[in-house]
């Protein structure tokens, strides 16, 4: 069983009810026990927080490729780099792994959200392609896989290293890759 200081897992506090915290005196949380008892409602609340953080300003952006860049920037600046509120990185990546065997229904809900993210990225890329601004040989399906894998990789590496420079390099590389796809 892994024990985390409550103050260091505030991202979990969004979705784990206080009853899973030990006494206020030692304020410890058993992640393993709590993760087995996460409800769909709590997961929905966490998704809402993710959307607010990562999709901020996307609707205000006209060009589809710039929408993807905005998501990348938000993921870096408003989500992963916010170690005060999200010290464990992207909670959905952690849950996709942790919940798979423990709560398959919730793991499926997490996976559904990740699939929806890929579909949104694909829709934006297809719109950009249809506008004629991307090179003719661009395969938007493959580009989505690169961007999506880059987002997941950025989370894992940043969570492990806590290197802002590394996180910036990853996100900036993805943004530059998108720029290279343009005519």
FILODREN-818159 format. One record per residue (C-alpha): residue number from 1; x, y, z. Coordinates in steps of 0.05 Angstrom, whole numbers, plus 32768, in hexadecimal, padded with zeros to 4 digits. Layout:
<rs>
<r><num>NUM</num><px>X</px><py>Y</py><pz>Z</pz></r>
...
</rs>
This chain:
<rs>
<r><num>1</num><px>8000</px><py>8000</py><pz>8000</pz></r>
<r><num>2</num><px>801A</px><py>8045</py><pz>7FED</pz></r>
<r><num>3</num><px>800F</px><py>807E</py><pz>801D</pz></r>
<r><num>4</num><px>8012</px><py>80C7</py><pz>8007</pz></r>
<r><num>5</num><px>8010</px><py>8106</py><pz>8030</pz></r>
<r><num>6</num><px>7FCB</px><py>8123</py><pz>8027</pz></r>
<r><num>7</num><px>7FE9</px><py>8168</py><pz>8019</pz></r>
<r><num>8</num><px>8011</px><py>814B</py><pz>7FE0</pz></r>
<r><num>9</num><px>7FD7</px><py>812B</py><pz>7FBB</pz></r>
<r><num>10</num><px>7FA7</px><py>8164</py><pz>7FB5</pz></r>
<r><num>11</num><px>7F94</px><py>814E</py><pz>7F6F</pz></r>
<r><num>12</num><px>7F79</px><py>810F</py><pz>7F8E</pz></r>
<r><num>13</num><px>7F53</px><py>8138</py><pz>7FC1</pz></r>
<r><num>14</num><px>7F27</px><py>814F</py><pz>7F88</pz></r>
<r><num>15</num><px>7F0D</px><py>8109</py><pz>7F7D</pz></r>
<r><num>16</num><px>7F19</px><py>80E3</py><pz>7FBD</pz></r>
<r><num>17</num><px>7EE8</px><py>80F0</py><pz>7FF4</pz></r>
<r><num>18</num><px>7F03</px><py>8106</py><pz>8039</pz></r>
<r><num>19</num><px>7EEB</px><py>80C5</py><pz>8059</pz></r>
<r><num>20</num><px>7F27</px><py>80A2</py><pz>8039</pz></r>
<r><num>21</num><px>7F58</px><py>80D0</py><pz>805C</pz></r>
<r><num>22</num><px>7F74</px><py>80B8</py><pz>809D</pz></r>
<r><num>23</num><px>7F6F</px><py>80E3</py><pz>80DB</pz></r>
<r><num>24</num><px>7F79</px><py>812E</py><pz>80D2</pz></r>
<r><num>25</num><px>7FB2</px><py>8127</py><pz>8103</pz></r>
<r><num>26</num><px>7FE0</px><py>8100</py><pz>80D4</pz></r>
<r><num>27</num><px>7FBA</px><py>8112</py><pz>8094</pz></r>
<r><num>28</num><px>7FCF</px><py>80D5</py><pz>806C</pz></r>
<r><num>29</num><px>7FA9</px><py>80B7</py><pz>8032</pz></r>
<r><num>30</num><px>7FAB</px><py>8070</py><pz>8019</pz></r>
<r><num>31</num><px>7FA9</px><py>8078</py><pz>7FCE</pz></r>
<r><num>32</num><px>7F9F</px><py>802F</py><pz>7FC2</pz></r>
<r><num>33</num><px>7F63</px><py>802A</py><pz>7FF0</pz></r>
<r><num>34</num><px>7F46</px><py>806B</py><pz>7FD7</pz></r>
<r><num>35</num><px>7F4F</px><py>805B</py><pz>7F8D</pz></r>
<r><num>36</num><px>7F26</px><py>801C</py><pz>7F97</pz></r>
<r><num>37</num><px>7EEC</px><py>8046</py><pz>7FAF</pz></r>
<r><num>38</num><px>7EEA</px><py>807E</py><pz>7F7D</pz></r>
<r><num>39</num><px>7EA5</px><py>808A</py><pz>7F62</pz></r>
<r><num>40</num><px>7E8F</px><py>809D</py><pz>7F1C</pz></r>
<r><num>41</num><px>7E77</px><py>80E0</py><pz>7F37</pz></r>
<r><num>42</num><px>7EBC</px><py>80EF</py><pz>7F53</pz></r>
<r><num>43</num><px>7EDC</px><py>80DB</py><pz>7F12</pz></r>
<r><num>44</num><px>7EAC</px><py>8109</py><pz>7EED</pz></r>
<r><num>45</num><px>7EC1</px><py>8142</py><pz>7F1B</pz></r>
<r><num>46</num><px>7F0A</px><py>8133</py><pz>7F0B</pz></r>
<r><num>47</num><px>7EFB</px><py>8134</py><pz>7EC0</pz></r>
<r><num>48</num><px>7ED9</px><py>8177</py><pz>7EC8</pz></r>
<r><num>49</num><px>7F17</px><py>8193</py><pz>7EEA</pz></r>
<r><num>50</num><px>7F42</px><py>8176</py><pz>7EB2</pz></r>
<r><num>51</num><px>7F16</px><py>8195</py><pz>7E7C</pz></r>
<r><num>52</num><px>7F16</px><py>81D9</py><pz>7E9F</pz></r>
<r><num>53</num><px>7F62</px><py>81D9</py><pz>7EA4</pz></r>
<r><num>54</num><px>7F74</px><py>81BB</py><pz>7E61</pz></r>
<r><num>55</num><px>7F3F</px><py>81D8</py><pz>7E33</pz></r>
<r><num>56</num><px>7F42</px><py>821F</py><pz>7E4E</pz></r>
<r><num>57</num><px>7F41</px><py>8250</py><pz>7E13</pz></r>
<r><num>58</num><px>7F3C</px><py>821A</py><pz>7DDE</pz></r>
<r><num>59</num><px>7EF7</px><py>8232</py><pz>7DC7</pz></r>
<r><num>60</num><px>7F13</px><py>8278</py><pz>7DC1</pz></r>
<r><num>61</num><px>7F46</px><py>8260</py><pz>7D8E</pz></r>
<r><num>62</num><px>7F2F</px><py>825F</py><pz>7D46</pz></r>
<r><num>63</num><px>7F64</px><py>8235</py><pz>7D22</pz></r>
<r><num>64</num><px>7F5F</px><py>81EA</py><pz>7D31</pz></r>
<r><num>65</num><px>7FAB</px><py>81E0</py><pz>7D35</pz></r>
<r><num>66</num><px>7FAF</px><py>8219</py><pz>7D67</pz></r>
<r><num>67</num><px>7F7A</px><py>81F6</py><pz>7D91</pz></r>
<r><num>68</num><px>7FA8</px><py>81B9</py><pz>7D97</pz></r>
<r><num>69</num><px>7FE2</px><py>81E7</py><pz>7DA9</pz></r>
<r><num>70</num><px>7FB6</px><py>8207</py><pz>7DDE</pz></r>
<r><num>71</num><px>7FA6</px><py>81C3</py><pz>7DFB</pz></r>
<r><num>72</num><px>7FF0</px><py>81B2</py><pz>7DFD</pz></r>
<r><num>73</num><px>8001</px><py>81F4</py><pz>7E1F</pz></r>
<r><num>74</num><px>7FC7</px><py>81EC</py><pz>7E51</pz></r>
<r><num>75</num><px>7FDC</px><py>81A4</py><pz>7E60</pz></r>
<r><num>76</num><px>8022</px><py>81BD</py><pz>7E70</pz></r>
<r><num>77</num><px>8012</px><py>81FF</py><pz>7E93</pz></r>
<r><num>78</num><px>7FCE</px><py>81F5</py><pz>7EB4</pz></r>
<r><num>79</num><px>7FD1</px><py>81AB</py><pz>7EC4</pz></r>
<r><num>80</num><px>8014</px><py>8186</py><pz>7EC7</pz></r>
<r><num>81</num><px>803E</px><py>81C1</py><pz>7EDF</pz></r>
<r><num>82</num><px>800B</px><py>81D1</py><pz>7F16</pz></r>
<r><num>83</num><px>802E</px><py>81A8</py><pz>7F4B</pz></r>
<r><num>84</num><px>8006</px><py>81CB</py><pz>7F82</pz></r>
<r><num>85</num><px>7FC3</px><py>81AF</py><pz>7F6B</pz></r>
<r><num>86</num><px>7FDA</px><py>8174</py><pz>7F41</pz></r>
<r><num>87</num><px>801B</px><py>815A</py><pz>7F61</pz></r>
<r><num>88</num><px>8013</px><py>8114</py><pz>7F44</pz></r>
<r><num>89</num><px>800E</px><py>8129</py><pz>7EFB</pz></r>
<r><num>90</num><px>7FD2</px><py>8115</py><pz>7ED1</pz></r>
<r><num>91</num><px>7FA6</px><py>80ED</py><pz>7EFF</pz></r>
<r><num>92</num><px>7F83</px><py>80CC</py><pz>7EC5</pz></r>
<r><num>93</num><px>7FC2</px><py>80AA</py><pz>7EAC</pz></r>
<r><num>94</num><px>7FCF</px><py>8091</py><pz>7EF2</pz></r>
<r><num>95</num><px>7F87</px><py>8079</py><pz>7EF8</pz></r>
<r><num>96</num><px>7F87</px><py>8058</py><pz>7EB4</pz></r>
<r><num>97</num><px>7FBE</px><py>802B</py><pz>7ECF</pz></r>
<r><num>98</num><px>7FA8</px><py>8024</py><pz>7F18</pz></r>
<r><num>99</num><px>7F5E</px><py>8019</py><pz>7F0D</pz></r>
<r><num>100</num><px>7F62</px><py>7FE8</py><pz>7ED4</pz></r>
<r><num>101</num><px>7F63</px><py>7FAB</py><pz>7F01</pz></r>
<r><num>102</num><px>7F42</px><py>7FCB</py><pz>7F3E</pz></r>
<r><num>103</num><px>7F06</px><py>7FED</py><pz>7F1F</pz></r>
<r><num>104</num><px>7EFE</px><py>7FDB</py><pz>7ED6</pz></r>
<r><num>105</num><px>7EC0</px><py>8006</py><pz>7ECD</pz></r>
<r><num>106</num><px>7EE4</px><py>8045</py><pz>7EE4</pz></r>
<r><num>107</num><px>7F22</px><py>8032</py><pz>7EBC</pz></r>
<r><num>108</num><px>7EF5</px><py>802D</py><pz>7E7F</pz></r>
<r><num>109</num><px>7ED9</px><py>8073</py><pz>7E8F</pz></r>
<r><num>110</num><px>7F1F</px><py>808E</py><pz>7E94</pz></r>
<r><num>111</num><px>7F32</px><py>806D</py><pz>7E52</pz></r>
<r><num>112</num><px>7EF3</px><py>808A</py><pz>7E32</pz></r>
<r><num>113</num><px>7F0B</px><py>80CF</py><pz>7E45</pz></r>
<r><num>114</num><px>7F4F</px><py>80C2</py><pz>7E27</pz></r>
<r><num>115</num><px>7F2E</px><py>80A8</py><pz>7DE7</pz></r>
<r><num>116</num><px>7F03</px><py>80E8</py><pz>7DE4</pz></r>
<r><num>117</num><px>7F42</px><py>8112</py><pz>7DEA</pz></r>
<r><num>118</num><px>7F60</px><py>80ED</py><pz>7DAE</pz></r>
<r><num>119</num><px>7F20</px><py>80F7</py><pz>7D86</pz></r>
<r><num>120</num><px>7F21</px><py>8141</py><pz>7D95</pz></r>
<r><num>121</num><px>7F69</px><py>8147</py><pz>7D7F</pz></r>
<r><num>122</num><px>7F58</px><py>8120</py><pz>7D40</pz></r>
<r><num>123</num><px>7F1C</px><py>814D</py><pz>7D32</pz></r>
<r><num>124</num><px>7F48</px><py>818C</py><pz>7D38</pz></r>
<r><num>125</num><px>7F7D</px><py>816E</py><pz>7D0B</pz></r>
<r><num>126</num><px>7F4A</px><py>8159</py><pz>7CD7</pz></r>
<r><num>127</num><px>7F2C</px><py>819F</py><pz>7CD7</pz></r>
<r><num>128</num><px>7F72</px><py>81BC</py><pz>7CCE</pz></r>
<r><num>129</num><px>7F81</px><py>818B</py><pz>7C95</pz></r>
<r><num>130</num><px>7F3F</px><py>819B</py><pz>7C73</pz></r>
<r><num>131</num><px>7F4F</px><py>81E5</py><pz>7C75</pz></r>
<r><num>132</num><px>7F8B</px><py>81D6</py><pz>7C49</pz></r>
<r><num>133</num><px>7FC1</px><py>81F0</py><pz>7C78</pz></r>
<r><num>134</num><px>7FE1</px><py>81AC</py><pz>7C86</pz></r>
<r><num>135</num><px>8010</px><py>8189</py><pz>7C56</pz></r>
<r><num>136</num><px>7FEC</px><py>8159</py><pz>7C27</pz></r>
<r><num>137</num><px>8010</px><py>811B</py><pz>7C41</pz></r>
<r><num>138</num><px>7FFD</px><py>8127</py><pz>7C8B</pz></r>
<r><num>139</num><px>7FD9</px><py>80EB</py><pz>7CA9</pz></r>
<r><num>140</num><px>7FB0</px><py>810A</py><pz>7CE1</pz></r>
<r><num>141</num><px>7FA6</px><py>80C6</py><pz>7D02</pz></r>
<r><num>142</num><px>7FF1</px><py>80BE</py><pz>7D0B</pz></r>
<r><num>143</num><px>7FFA</px><py>8106</py><pz>7D22</pz></r>
<r><num>144</num><px>7FC6</px><py>80FB</py><pz>7D58</pz></r>
<r><num>145</num><px>7FEC</px><py>80BE</py><pz>7D71</pz></r>
<r><num>146</num><px>802D</px><py>80E8</py><pz>7D76</pz></r>
<r><num>147</num><px>800A</px><py>8121</py><pz>7D9B</pz></r>
<r><num>148</num><px>7FE4</px><py>80F2</py><pz>7DC9</pz></r>
<r><num>149</num><px>8021</px><py>80C8</py><pz>7DD9</pz></r>
<r><num>150</num><px>8048</px><py>8108</py><pz>7DE4</pz></r>
<r><num>151</num><px>8015</px><py>8120</py><pz>7E17</pz></r>
<r><num>152</num><px>8017</px><py>80DE</py><pz>7E3C</pz></r>
<r><num>153</num><px>8062</px><py>80DC</py><pz>7E3A</pz></r>
<r><num>154</num><px>8068</px><py>8124</py><pz>7E52</pz></r>
<r><num>155</num><px>803D</px><py>8112</py><pz>7E8E</pz></r>
<r><num>156</num><px>8066</px><py>80D4</py><pz>7EA0</pz></r>
<r><num>157</num><px>80A9</px><py>80F6</py><pz>7E98</pz></r>
<r><num>158</num><px>8095</px><py>8136</py><pz>7EBB</pz></r>
<r><num>159</num><px>8075</px><py>8110</py><pz>7EF5</pz></r>
<r><num>160</num><px>80B5</px><py>80E8</py><pz>7EFC</pz></r>
<r><num>161</num><px>80E9</px><py>811F</py><pz>7EF1</pz></r>
<r><num>162</num><px>80C4</px><py>815F</py><pz>7F05</pz></r>
<r><num>163</num><px>80ED</px><py>8183</py><pz>7ED0</pz></r>
<r><num>164</num><px>80CA</px><py>81C1</py><pz>7EB6</pz></r>
<r><num>165</num><px>8100</px><py>81C7</py><pz>7E80</pz></r>
<r><num>166</num><px>80F1</px><py>817F</py><pz>7E69</pz></r>
<r><num>167</num><px>80A6</px><py>818C</py><pz>7E69</pz></r>
<r><num>168</num><px>80AF</px><py>81CB</py><pz>7E41</pz></r>
<r><num>169</num><px>80DC</px><py>81A7</py><pz>7E10</pz></r>
<r><num>170</num><px>80A9</px><py>8170</py><pz>7E06</pz></r>
<r><num>171</num><px>806D</px><py>819F</py><pz>7DFB</pz></r>
<r><num>172</num><px>8096</px><py>81CF</py><pz>7DD0</pz></r>
<r><num>173</num><px>80AD</px><py>8194</py><pz>7DA6</pz></r>
<r><num>174</num><px>8065</px><py>817E</py><pz>7D9B</pz></r>
<r><num>175</num><px>8051</px><py>81C5</py><pz>7D88</pz></r>
<r><num>176</num><px>808C</px><py>81CA</py><pz>7D57</pz></r>
<r><num>177</num><px>8079</px><py>8187</py><pz>7D39</pz></r>
<r><num>178</num><px>8033</px><py>81A2</py><pz>7D2C</pz></r>
<r><num>179</num><px>8051</px><py>81E0</py><pz>7D0A</pz></r>
<r><num>180</num><px>807C</px><py>81B3</py><pz>7CDD</pz></r>
<r><num>181</num><px>803C</px><py>8193</py><pz>7CC2</pz></r>
<r><num>182</num><px>8026</px><py>81D4</py><pz>7CA3</pz></r>
<r><num>183</num><px>8031</px><py>81E8</py><pz>7C5B</pz></r>
</rs>
